[in-house]
Amino acid sequence: MNRLYAILPGIVLVGLSLLMFAYVGYGEATRVYTDMRIQRVTQLGAPLQHALSRFAQSGLPLDQVTGFDRRAEQLGQVDDSIHTIALIGERGQTIACRAAHAHEDAEDCASEFDLGEEEYHDHHQGDAGEVADTDNGRIVRLPVADKFGVVGHVL
């Protein structure tokens, strides 16, 4: 019986150490790395941003863009965290808006992105994207530019 009392503190210490290891491991496994997710969404939106910029550089207005819905749906299939994708003109008018998942409805798309300029802040380390925090999540804004400057944004 004395031997059991002698090793009992060691067993308790090992048990507590394993519990703490499991607790920390679970915390790291479920942690959300916000900066990494924003960078991922920015990188996923970069081909759409580039295609729209090329379209704008040809001198055509953004409201004549074709294929936006198909590309938006493809982005939604790649990343489930993307809810809605919109093309906003330079004065804030909604040019195109699409729910990223085909089964969702994005009829009230304009109100979802109705934020002022002061709401957006530059993302980390000079990335092209700007981010705004809302009640429903985050909005990543990528500029669409023609030869003379920014003519709209992909949100």
Buried (B, 14 or more C-beta within 10 A) or exposed (E): EEEEEEEEEEEEEEEEEEEEEEEEEEEEEEEEEEEEBBBBBBEBBBEBBEBBBEBBBEEEEBEEBEEBBEBBBBBBEEEEBBBBBBBBBBEBEBBBBBBBBEEEEBEEBBEBBEBEEEBBEEBEEEBBBBBBEEEEEEBBBBBBBBEEEEBBBBB
